[in-house]
Amino acid sequence: MKKEIIKKWQKDKRRKLSLEEKTEFCYGCRQNFYNGRNELGIKQCWSLKSARLKEREIYDSLSSVKPRKVIALSCFIRKYN
């Protein structure tokens, strides 16, 4: 489903995503804990409502010469183990 959402978004980048579509991109984010995956009773991350898809360039390591293009939510904060 994530690939389908990206294809639709690439055709029209102004298109608004539903909350269900946005949660597809939350895996691996530090704030994903708040999307109903907690004992606190919080059902949704507070950043999700205003989040938008963005194209980002990231470097995999300090020695990377070329950045890798990634499509992620604007509020995404990578979770480190």
C-alpha positions in Angstrom: 0.0 0.0 0.0 2.9 2.4 0.7 4.1 2.2 -2.9 0.6 3.0 -4.2 0.4 6.1 -1.9 3.8 7.2 -3.2 2.8 6.8 -6.8 -0.4 8.9 -6.2 1.6 11.5 -4.4 4.2 11.8 -7.1 1.5 12.6 -9.6 0.1 15.4 -7.5 2.4 16.6 -4.6 -0.3 19.0 -3.4 -2.7 16.0 -2.7 -3.6 15.7 0.9 -3.2 12.3 2.5 -5.7 10.7 4.9 -4.6 9.8 8.4 -4.6 6.1 7.5 -2.3 6.8 4.6 0.0 8.9 6.7 0.3 6.2 9.4 1.8 3.9 6.7 5.0 6.0 6.9 5.2 6.1 10.7 7.1 2.8 11.1 10.6 3.5 12.5 9.7 6.9 13.9 10.3 7.7 17.5 6.8 9.2 17.8 5.0 6.0 16.4 4.7 5.0 20.1 1.8 7.5 20.3 -0.2 5.9 17.5 -2.2 3.7 19.8 0.9 1.6 20.8 1.1 2.6 24.4 -0.5 2.1 27.9 -1.2 5.8 28.3 -4.4 5.8 26.2 -3.0 8.1 23.5 -4.5 7.0 20.2 -2.7 9.3 17.7 0.6 11.1 17.4 0.2 14.9 17.7 2.3 15.5 14.7 0.3 13.3 12.3 -2.5 15.7 11.5 -0.2 18.4 10.0 2.4 16.0 8.6 3.1 16.0 4.8 5.2 13.7 2.6 8.6 15.2 1.6 11.5 14.1 -0.5 14.7 14.1 1.6 18.3 13.4 0.8 20.2 11.5 3.5 23.7 10.2 3.8 24.0 6.6 4.9 27.4 7.2 6.6 30.0 9.9 7.1 32.0 8.5 4.2 29.0 8.6 1.7 29.7 10.7 -1.4 26.2 10.7 -2.7 23.0 11.2 -0.7 20.2 8.7 -1.0 16.7 10.0 -1.9 14.0 9.0 0.6 10.3 9.9 0.8 9.2 10.4 4.4 6.8 12.4 6.5 7.9 15.9 7.4 7.7 15.0 11.1 9.6 11.8 10.9 12.3 11.4 13.6 14.4 8.2 13.1 14.3 5.8 16.1 17.8 4.6 17.1 18.1 1.3 19.0 
